[in-house]
Amino acid sequence: MTKGTLAVLINSTQQNWLPERWKVRFDAVCGGRRVVLLPDAGLDPAEVHYAAVWKPVPGDLGAFPNLRAIFNLGAGVDALMADDSLPDVPLVRVAVPDLTHRMTEYVVLHVLMHHRQEPYLRQSQRETRWEPKYQWPASAVTVGIMGVGTLGADAAEVLRQLGFRVSGWSRSPRVIAGVECFHGAGGFDAFLRATDILVCLLPLTPETQRILNRDVFAKLNRNSPLGAPVLINAGRGGLQNEADILACLDDGTLGAASLDVFVQEPVPPDSAFWTHPKVVLTPHNAADTDADAISAYVAEQIARFEAGGGLENVVDRARGY
Ligand SMILES: NC(=O)c1ccc[n+]([C@@H]2O[C@H](COP(=O)([O-])OP(=O)(O)OC[C@H]3O[C@@H](n4cnc5c(N)ncnc54)[C@H](OP(=O)(O)O)[C@@H]3O)[C@@H](O)[C@H]2O)c1
């Protein structure tokens, strides 16, 4: 296969997404391949063979008639899947150890924060109160992970090593050593019933939209050693019913929530999530990824593909992830 041109299309003003810096990185790892930055008024769209994209505007990618593959520069492809005009070529998502490990750091940090009563202890410090509460062992706490794919399975393994009881829920059956695995609609209630800390690492698809709602929270372990179940969502904002989360925090159905993702990002200044005493908010940075690792991953995939090999981590368009 001829050496194709890689077009980089980044639609973000965030500091870590500066398009020029990505172009420099791709130039460095693409072994002489032509790399162009879009938009480029002088470029013939027929010259583009690969697109490396972040948040393209729907319709952008339909302009390239000779596209061979699209590389999304993140793990979640929900925004791309919503583009009806997306060309019918392989869509590859990012799955690199750097991203996986950072997500595991986030999950472990927030599980431990709630398990070790950090919000309560920081409040006690502010109020000059020396009032330790009983501390349960990790082995008394079940962390239930919704989505045990690349990210969920790695977090499960580290939490298990810390001594937590860990269970996972997926679409199809999974076997993970030391983790009790449930799947599908049939396994959902049993998974929820035992869960004290619910971690969501699902992709956003038509099936998972607003899956984090009152019905689900009400099924979590009502006898949790933590007092009330805790929610940690680092998947996508569209997975959560935000009014339900706030109402469930207020009436005790949930004890606390760590949220990295929101329906509207940035979260509007008047949102209750900013100030709610039981919410730990992070600005969708659970797993910012090293651009060097991602550009090297894309360059390697293209080189292998042109040499006749297969692409890895291709999205199944029918499943939506
Ligand atoms: N906050 C951040 O900074 C950040 C960063 C990166 C990624 N993310 C989010 O994390 C998500 C997961 O990433 P990943 O790399 O772990 O994806 P993945 O490897 O594709 O794993 C997805 C998991 O979700 C399960 N799943 C999908 N649909 C389901 C359904 N309807 N019912 C039950 N389980 C279902 C899958 O089940 P099977 O095992 O049966 O396929 C799989 O276990 C991404 O899609 C993205 O939205 C967030």
The ligand as a Gaussian input file, in Angstrom:
#p B3LYP/6-31G(d) Opt

LIG

0 1
 N      -12.934000      10.804000      31.949000
 C      -11.936000      10.597000      31.132000
 O      -10.939000      11.313000      31.152000
 C      -11.993000       9.423000      30.189000
 C      -10.802000       9.033000      29.535000
 C      -10.844000       7.933000      28.699000
 C      -12.025000       7.207000      28.525000
 N      -13.162000       7.613000      29.161000
 C      -14.413000       6.845000      28.977000
 O      -14.203000       5.489000      29.377000
 C      -14.937000       4.654000      28.486000
 C      -14.437000       3.215000      28.563000
 O      -13.152000       3.104000      27.955000
 P      -12.483000       1.676000      27.685000
 O      -11.239000       1.932000      26.937000
 O      -12.390000       0.895000      28.944000
 O      -13.585000       0.991000      26.740000
 P      -13.735000      -0.546000      26.344000
 O      -12.434000      -1.245000      26.429000
 O      -14.467000      -0.561000      25.044000
 O      -14.667000      -1.163000      27.499000
 C      -16.024000      -0.830000      27.612000
 C      -16.668000      -1.720000      28.659000
 O      -18.032000      -1.320000      28.815000
 C      -18.872000      -2.455000      28.632000
 N      -20.167000      -2.095000      28.054000
 C      -20.428000      -1.397000      26.919000
 N      -21.746000      -1.307000      26.700000
 C      -22.340000      -1.953000      27.727000
 C      -23.683000      -2.235000      28.064000
 N      -24.713000      -1.821000      27.292000
 N      -23.946000      -2.926000      29.186000
 C      -22.926000      -3.380000      29.961000
 N      -21.619000      -3.161000      29.698000
 C      -21.326000      -2.461000      28.587000
 C      -18.106000      -3.345000      27.686000
 O      -18.624000      -4.674000      27.738000
 P      -17.922000      -5.873000      26.933000
 O      -16.710000      -6.221000      27.775000
 O      -18.933000      -6.948000      26.922000
 O      -17.567000      -5.337000      25.576000
 C      -16.689000      -3.204000      28.248000
 O      -16.506000      -4.024000      29.381000
 C      -14.759000       5.354000      27.141000
 O      -15.766000       4.972000      26.216000
 C      -14.849000       6.814000      27.507000
 O      -16.162000       7.272000      27.408000
 C      -13.164000       8.695000      29.981000

